Amino acid sequence: MKKHKQFIPIRPLVKERPRATRTGHVYTPKRTENYEKAVAAAYNGPLFDASHTIEVSLVINSKGTTITVNATKNPDFKSPLKGDVDNYAKSILDGLNGVAWEDDKQIIKLTVRKHDES
Protein backbone atom coordinates (compact mmCIF):
# COMPACT_ATOMS: atom_id res chain seq x y z
CA MET A 1 0.00 0.00 0.00
CA LYS A 2 1.18 3.49 -0.82
CA LYS A 3 0.15 6.45 1.31
CA HIS A 4 0.30 10.21 0.88
CA LYS A 5 -0.80 12.74 3.49
CA GLN A 6 -0.75 16.49 2.98
CA PHE A 7 -2.27 19.71 4.29
CA ILE A 8 -3.60 22.01 1.59
CA PRO A 9 -3.65 25.52 3.13
CA ILE A 10 -6.53 26.92 1.11
CA ARG A 11 -9.85 27.76 2.78
CA PRO A 12 -12.33 25.11 1.56
CA LEU A 13 -15.07 26.09 -0.85
CA VAL A 14 -18.24 24.17 -1.63
CA LYS A 15 -18.66 23.26 -5.28
CA GLU A 16 -21.13 25.64 -6.84
CA ARG A 17 -23.82 24.29 -9.13
CA PRO A 18 -23.14 24.50 -12.86
CA ARG A 19 -24.52 27.59 -14.56
CA ALA A 20 -26.11 27.91 -17.99
CA THR A 21 -26.09 30.78 -20.45
CA ARG A 22 -29.22 31.89 -22.31
CA THR A 23 -28.02 29.84 -25.27
CA GLY A 24 -27.83 26.66 -23.16
CA HIS A 25 -24.05 26.48 -22.72
CA VAL A 26 -23.30 24.97 -19.29
CA TYR A 27 -20.20 26.04 -17.39
CA THR A 28 -18.55 25.80 -13.98
CA PRO A 29 -18.62 29.11 -12.06
CA LYS A 30 -15.24 30.90 -12.12
CA ARG A 31 -14.88 30.84 -8.31
CA THR A 32 -15.24 27.04 -8.25
CA GLU A 33 -12.95 26.63 -11.25
CA ASN A 34 -10.25 28.79 -9.61
CA TYR A 35 -10.53 26.89 -6.32
CA GLU A 36 -10.17 23.51 -8.05
CA LYS A 37 -7.11 24.75 -9.95
CA ALA A 38 -5.55 26.06 -6.72
CA VAL A 39 -6.08 22.70 -4.97
CA ALA A 40 -4.53 20.87 -7.92
CA ALA A 41 -1.53 23.22 -7.92
CA ALA A 42 -1.03 22.79 -4.15
CA TYR A 43 -1.06 18.97 -4.29
CA ASN A 44 2.48 17.62 -4.15
CA GLY A 45 1.84 13.87 -4.05
CA PRO A 46 2.06 11.13 -6.63
CA LEU A 47 -0.45 10.29 -9.34
CA PHE A 48 -1.80 6.82 -8.56
CA ASP A 49 -2.53 5.02 -11.84
CA ALA A 50 -5.64 2.98 -12.70
CA SER A 51 -4.14 -0.23 -11.28
CA HIS A 52 -4.75 1.15 -7.76
CA THR A 53 -7.89 1.32 -5.68
CA ILE A 54 -7.95 4.54 -3.67
CA GLU A 55 -9.19 5.47 -0.21
CA VAL A 56 -9.29 9.18 0.56
CA SER A 57 -9.75 10.92 3.88
CA LEU A 58 -10.41 14.65 3.99
CA VAL A 59 -10.23 16.61 7.24
CA ILE A 60 -11.59 20.07 6.52
CA ASN A 61 -11.39 23.22 8.63
CA SER A 62 -11.45 26.94 7.95
CA LYS A 63 -7.67 27.07 7.35
CA GLY A 64 -7.48 24.26 4.81
CA THR A 65 -7.78 20.54 4.23
CA THR A 66 -5.67 17.57 5.27
CA ILE A 67 -5.88 14.92 2.59
CA THR A 68 -4.78 11.32 3.16
CA VAL A 69 -4.63 8.97 0.18
CA ASN A 70 -4.16 5.22 0.64
CA ALA A 71 -3.58 3.42 -2.65
CA THR A 72 -3.53 -0.35 -3.02
CA LYS A 73 -2.37 -2.09 -6.20
CA ASN A 74 -5.50 -3.86 -7.40
CA PRO A 75 -5.58 -4.25 -11.20
CA ASP A 76 -8.43 -6.82 -11.04
CA PHE A 77 -10.90 -4.49 -9.29
CA LYS A 78 -14.10 -4.08 -11.28
CA SER A 79 -17.26 -2.35 -10.11
CA PRO A 80 -20.62 -2.55 -11.85
CA LEU A 81 -21.03 1.11 -10.88
CA LYS A 82 -19.20 3.32 -13.36
CA GLY A 83 -19.97 6.75 -11.89
CA ASP A 84 -17.84 8.80 -9.51
CA VAL A 85 -18.47 7.79 -5.90
CA ASP A 86 -18.92 11.43 -4.82
CA ASN A 87 -21.67 11.94 -7.39
CA TYR A 88 -23.58 8.88 -6.11
CA ALA A 89 -23.27 10.20 -2.56
CA LYS A 90 -24.36 13.72 -3.53
CA SER A 91 -27.59 12.54 -5.19
CA ILE A 92 -28.47 10.27 -2.24
CA LEU A 93 -27.76 12.99 0.34
CA ASP A 94 -29.70 15.62 -1.61
CA GLY A 95 -32.63 13.19 -1.94
CA LEU A 96 -32.74 12.79 1.83
CA ASN A 97 -32.79 16.55 2.54
CA GLY A 98 -35.98 17.33 4.46
CA VAL A 99 -36.61 13.61 4.99
CA ALA A 100 -33.73 12.22 7.05
CA TRP A 101 -32.31 15.62 8.07
CA GLU A 102 -33.17 19.25 7.48
CA ASP A 103 -30.15 19.91 5.26
CA ASP A 104 -27.13 17.82 4.29
CA LYS A 105 -24.85 20.59 5.53
CA GLN A 106 -25.56 19.06 8.98
CA ILE A 107 -23.44 16.04 8.03
CA ILE A 108 -19.94 16.30 9.47
CA LYS A 109 -18.49 12.95 8.36
CA LEU A 110 -19.12 10.88 5.25
CA THR A 111 -17.51 7.63 4.17
CA VAL A 112 -18.51 6.24 0.79
CA ARG A 113 -17.32 2.98 -0.74
CA LYS A 114 -17.84 1.47 -4.15
CA HIS A 115 -17.14 -2.26 -4.34
CA ASP A 116 -17.41 -5.36 -6.50
CA GLU A 117 -20.61 -7.27 -5.66
CA SER A 118 -19.24 -10.66 -6.76
C-alpha positions in Angstrom: 0.0 0.0 0.0 1.2 3.5 -0.8 0.2 6.4 1.3 0.3 10.2 0.9 -0.8 12.7 3.5 -0.8 16.5 3.0 -2.3 19.7 4.3 -3.6 22.0 1.6 -3.7 25.5 3.1 -6.5 26.9 1.1 -9.8 27.8 2.8 -12.3 25.1 1.6 -15.1 26.1 -0.9 -18.2 24.2 -1.6 -18.7 23.3 -5.3 -21.1 25.6 -6.8 -23.8 24.3 -9.1 -23.1 24.5 -12.9 -24.5 27.6 -14.6 -26.1 27.9 -18.0 -26.1 30.8 -20.5 -29.2 31.9 -22.3 -28.0 29.8 -25.3 -27.8 26.7 -23.2 -24.0 26.5 -22.7 -23.3 25.0 -19.3 -20.2 26.0 -17.4 -18.6 25.8 -14.0 -18.6 29.1 -12.1 -15.2 30.9 -12.1 -14.9 30.8 -8.3 -15.2 27.0 -8.3 -12.9 26.6 -11.2 -10.2 28.8 -9.6 -10.5 26.9 -6.3 -10.2 23.5 -8.0 -7.1 24.7 -10.0 -5.5 26.1 -6.7 -6.1 22.7 -5.0 -4.5 20.9 -7.9 -1.5 23.2 -7.9 -1.0 22.8 -4.1 -1.1 19.0 -4.3 2.5 17.6 -4.1 1.8 13.9 -4.0 2.1 11.1 -6.6 -0.5 10.3 -9.3 -1.8 6.8 -8.6 -2.5 5.0 -11.8 -5.6 3.0 -12.7 -4.1 -0.2 -11.3 -4.7 1.1 -7.8 -7.9 1.3 -5.7 -8.0 4.5 -3.7 -9.2 5.5 -0.2 -9.3 9.2 0.6 -9.8 10.9 3.9 -10.4 14.6 4.0 -10.2 16.6 7.2 -11.6 20.1 6.5 -11.4 23.2 8.6 -11.5 26.9 7.9 -7.7 27.1 7.3 -7.5 24.3 4.8 -7.8 20.5 4.2 -5.7 17.6 5.3 -5.9 14.9 2.6 -4.8 11.3 3.2 -4.6 9.0 0.2 -4.2 5.2 0.6 -3.6 3.4 -2.6 -3.5 -0.4 -3.0 -2.4 -2.1 -6.2 -5.5 -3.9 -7.4 -5.6 -4.3 -11.2 -8.4 -6.8 -11.0 -10.9 -4.5 -9.3 -14.1 -4.1 -11.3 -17.3 -2.4 -10.1 -20.6 -2.5 -11.8 -21.0 1.1 -10.9 -19.2 3.3 -13.4 -20.0 6.8 -11.9 -17.8 8.8 -9.5 -18.5 7.8 -5.9 -18.9 11.4 -4.8 -21.7 11.9 -7.4 -23.6 8.9 -6.1 -23.3 10.2 -2.6 -24.4 13.7 -3.5 -27.6 12.5 -5.2 -28.5 10.3 -2.2 -27.8 13.0 0.3 -29.7 15.6 -1.6 -32.6 13.2 -1.9 -32.7 12.8 1.8 -32.8 16.5 2.5 -36.0 17.3 4.5 -36.6 13.6 5.0 -33.7 12.2 7.1 -32.3 15.6 8.1 -33.2 19.3 7.5 -30.1 19.9 5.3 -27.1 17.8 4.3 -24.8 20.6 5.5 -25.6 19.1 9.0 -23.4 16.0 8.0 -19.9 16.3 9.5 -18.5 12.9 8.4 -19.1 10.9 5.3 -17.5 7.6 4.2 -18.5 6.2 0.8 -17.3 3.0 -0.7 -17.8 1.5 -4.2 -17.1 -2.3 -4.3 -17.4 -5.4 -6.5 -20.6 -7.3 -5.7 -19.2 -10.7 -6.8 
